[in-house]
Amino acid sequence: MKKRYSLLVFILFNICLYAQLPNTDIWLLDIKTTNDSIILSNPVNITNRDGYDNQPAFSADGKYILYTSIRDSKQSDVFKYNLTTKSITQITNTPTSEYSPTFIPDEKKVSVVTVEQDSTQRVWSLPIDGGKSSVLIKNVDSVGYHTWLNNTALFMFLLPEPFKLYLVDRKTGTKIFINDSIGRCFKNYQEMLLYVKKSENNINKLWLYNLSGQKSWSTKTTIEGEDFTIINNDIMWTHDSKIYLSSIYNDNRKLLIDLANYNIKNITRISFDFLNDKIAIVAESKWR
């Protein structure tokens, strides 16, 4: 039964598979850091079209962004946005759907969650510049999201509810259970994993996982949502039209910007590019 849970149900904002896909765009904002503050400015819509564009990931060299886009309302592909030329290139063009492009450490490849034609959801790999893809971990199904610890170990969000977090060995497919009821966002932080454990009232607590001790514990930090990125020793997170900065280890928070004045709302994903001092966010687009 679990294979009938298409990835669209969970990744596309929990909407019905056959309902209209949400209109979302990817925006870039500049970051200016001073001694005691972070200033966000100059939001620019880099996709700006009627349709679904989501899950931006900056390349390690800061030259481009990979993201997921649905162009025919049937399946998704991976696209590349060049930060210098502002050009867009399609990377995959397959009968399957590819989501969550994620750079594999120390390799010229990216991993994606592929919704195969029988609805199996596994992690595949493909060359960054395009080419033939292949199954990366054959025996782990129902993958929603993933992030790499190194090029042999990765963390996976597995369906169905309550969503579970596992550490998976790439070579053997061995899984170590970490926690359940987790959010879709989890990041490597100082040789630990930072993730969100969700609550019914959407006041979600930040958790840490120590790989060497294989233990999880909660911090004092809470966020109203599940999407965040790490900047220095803090997290930048989103809620509705607002972007906040919080300490990882306490519940201090600061409102950085309210983008409602730019008609930007329902912000979800957020990604940080430390080379160019930019962030990418995903928000509901102006298209109706």
N, C-alpha and C positions, 0 to 999 in steps of 0.2 A: 504493500500500500504506500510506503513512503516514497516510492519513485513517482507516484502520481502528484506529489507536491512539486510542481514546476518551480524552478528558481525564480521565475517572475513573481510568484505569489509573495516571496519573502524579500526579494531585492527591490522590486518596483513598488515600494511603499505599501506592501501588504494588500494590494488591490487584486481583484479577481483576474484570472488569466485572460478572460475574454472581455474584460471591461476595457475602456479607452485607456491607453497608456498615458502616464502623466507627462506634461510638457515641462522639461527641466533644461536649464542652461548651465554652462560652466563660466564662472567669472574669475578674473584675476584682480588681486588687490596688491598695492605696494605696501611694504613694511618699512618703517623708519624707527630704529631703536635708539633711545637716548639713555642716559644714566639711570633714570627712574621711570621710564615710560616706553610704551610701544604705540606707535601711531599707524593706523591703517587708513589708506586713502586710494583714490583713483580707481574705483571699480570699473572693469572693462569686460563686457560680454564677449567671449571668444568663440562661442558657437552660434548664438543668436539666430535660431531657426525654430520652426514649429516641429517639435518632436522630442525624443528622449536622448539626452546627452548626460553622462554621469561617470562616477568613479575615476576621477583624474589622478594620475600618478606621475610625479616629476622624475625625469631621468637623472641619474647620478651626476652627469656632467652639466646639468642645468640647461640643456639645449632644447628640450622638447617635453611635451606631456603626452602620455598615452591615456586613452579614455574609452569608455563604452558608448556606442551610439546605435540607435535603432532607426533605420531609414525607410523600412517598408512595412512597419507595424507587425512584422512576423517574427523576426529574429535579430539578434544583436551581433555586431562586429566590433573589432578594435580599430581605433583611428589614432593618428598622430598629429599633434599640433606643434608646429615649429615656432619657438618663442622669438626667433629673430625675424624670420620672413613672414610670420603669421599665416603660413600656409597649412592646409589640412590634407593629410594623406591617409587613404584607407589601407590598413595592414592586413586584415583578414576579410575573406569573402567566401563564406562557407554555408552549407545548409543547416549547420548547427548554430547554437548561440554561444558566444564567448563573453564572459563577464570578468570584472575585477582584474585587469592586467596588473601584474606585480613583478617587479624586476627580481630575477634570481641572482643572489650574490655570487660574484666572481665568474659569471657566465654571460655570454652575449645572447641571452634568451630571457623571455618573460614567461611566467606561468599565468594561466587563466582558468577560471571555472567554466567548464564546457557543459552545456545542457545537450546531451547527445540525443539522437533521433528517437530513442526509446525512453527518453526522460531521465536516463542515468545522469548524475551530476558528479563529475570527477575533475581532478586537476590535470590539465594538459600543459605542455610546454611548446613554445614556438620561437623561431628566431626573431630578434628585435626588428630586423628589416623586412620581415615577411618570409614566407616559405612554408614548408610542410610541418604541420604540428603532430604531436604524438602524445599518448597517454603517459603521464608522469608517475602516478601512483594508481595502479590498477585495482587494488582491492579495497579502496576507501571510496564509498559512494555517499550521496546526499550531502555534498559539500556546498555550503553557502558562501563562505568567505575564507580567506587564508592570508597568512603573512609568514615570511621566512625568518628563522633564527640564524641560519647559515645555509650553505647550499646542500646540506643533507637533512636538515630538520626544519619542519615548519609547523606552525600552529593552524588549526582548522576549526571553523565554526560548522557544526553538523546539524542538519535537520532531522526530524521535525521538532516542534516545541515539546518540552522546554529546551531551547537551543543549547547545545553542549560544546564546550571548548576542549580540544584534544591537542597534545603534542604528538606529531606523527613522524616516524623515521622514513625518509624517502626510499631507502634501499630495501627495507623489509616490510614496510607498511604497518609496523607495530604502532599501536596507539596507547598513549597515556592520558587518562581522563584528568582534567583540571578543575572544571566547574560547569554549572549549568545556569540557565536563565540569563545568558550573557547577551550583550549588545553586539552589533555587527562590526564595531571598530575595536582593534587591538594593535598595540605598537610595541616594538622592542625599545627598552629603556635601560641603559646601564647594565646589560646582561640579564635583565629581567623582562617580563612581559607585563605591560600595562593594559588593563581592560576594564570594561564596565559590566557590572552585574545589575540587571534591570529589576525594578520594583513596580508594583501595580499602580502607584501614584506618579510614576515617571520621574521621581527624584532618585536618580540612579547613583550608586556608590562606585567609586573608583577602587579597583583591586590591583594588587601586584602578585606576580608569580615568580618565584625564585627557581631557576632551572636546577641548580646544583643541589638544593635541598628538596626539590619537588614539592614545595609548599606554597599555598596561596594565603593572602591575608588582605583585609580591607583597610583602606586609608580613611581619613576623615573627610576627604573631598567628595562632594556630590555635584552632579550636573543634571540639568533638566533636558535630557536627551541622551544620545549614545554616540555622537560623532565628535571626535577631537583630533588634534595633532599636537606633537611635542615640540616646544620651542625653548631651548636652553633647559632649565629644570622646571619649567611650568607647562601647563597644557592650555591650548587655545581651543575653545569649544563653541558650539553654535546652539541657539535656541530661537526659533521663529526668525525674526529679522536681525537678531543681535549676535554679536561675537564677543565672548568673554575671555579673560585670562584668569586662570586659577593656579594656585600652588598644588603640586602633586601630593604634598604631605599634610596640608591643612585646608580648611574650607574657605580661606580668603579668596575673594573674587573681585574682579574689576571689569566693568563694561568698557570695551575698547571702541565699539562703533555700533550704531543702530542704522541699518541700511534701508529702513522703511522709507526714508526720504528719497532713495533711488528707486523706489518701487521694487525692491528686492525683498522677498519674504519666503518663509518656509525653507530656510537654509538647512541643508543636510550635511553632505560630505565636506571635509576641509582637509587640505594638504599643504605642507610647508616646503618651500624651496629656499634653503639657506644660502645657496650660491648667488641667487638673484634678488634675495630679500623680497619674495613674493609669496602669497598664498593663493590657492585655488579653492573656490567653494562651488557647491552645487545648490541651485535655488530654483524655485518655481518661476517659470518664464512668463513673459508678458503675453504670450500667445494664448488665445482663448478659442 
